Amino acid sequence: MPASPDLDLDAHSPAEPVDDPLQDPALLRRLLRAKDHMDAASHEAWPVERLAGISGVSTAHFARCFKRAFGVPPHRYLLTRRIEQATTLLRDTELTITEIAFATGWESLGTFGRTFRDVTGRSPSAMRVEARANGSQLARVPACILKAAQRPDLTTAVLEKRRRKAKGTFRQPTEEMSR
């Protein structure tokens, strides 16, 4: 009895590479391994070549598959993690903004401040003041929920946001909470 087209298990042999990372469990595991390395050491430099080496694929294939699997390119994913970590340190520690910038992987305080402002809409010092003012309210929110709610939206590249802002056509994708 012939198999139905929906259940054709021989359509792809295991020896053939699959271009869709969502369809190849082995490739997805390798991409997750690279993502886990970035998560564990987001303060380190993570060029695509290094990540591709961890995944065991070419740099172009890695970049293409990572974006397809996770929705953002590797650089933006790393930027998201660094901004999240900086936001947490601003809220929960007494470290200076300079110390936070270097602890989260930036090589320049100016680049950190500009990028942080471009991504979050607030300077690091303004974010710290706001986070501390709302501290008692936020203390009741589970950390995983708080982190998800404060995750920066990097579906639009930072340079594209700057270009749109200069033209006056950029709107923040989320509304700010009223005080």
C-alpha angles and dihedrals in degrees: 000000000000117000119246116254090248092057099041101139094177094060089099124029117212092241093062118086116239118221094204108077090199089063099045112069093191093054092044090053090052091049090049089051090056091045090050090052090053091048093049095049108019090153090067127085110264110188115181090249091061093047092046089052090054090049095045095232136105119278094247093047091047094051092047095046095043091055091046093048100042104024097240134065117261093255093055091046090054091046089053091053092048093050091047091050092046091050091052092048091048090052101040108031141053093228115134118251089249091054090048092050093054094039091056096050108267117135094203133043090214093054091047093050095045094045093044090052092046093051102038101027091235135080117249091252092049089048090052093050092047094046092050092047089054093039098110092050093046093049089075093054116090111251094239091055092045092050092049092048092049095044108127118244106238100164085113117056116249092238090051090052090052091049093049092045090053089052091044094239100109122101124185107253094225132044118245118243114254116240 
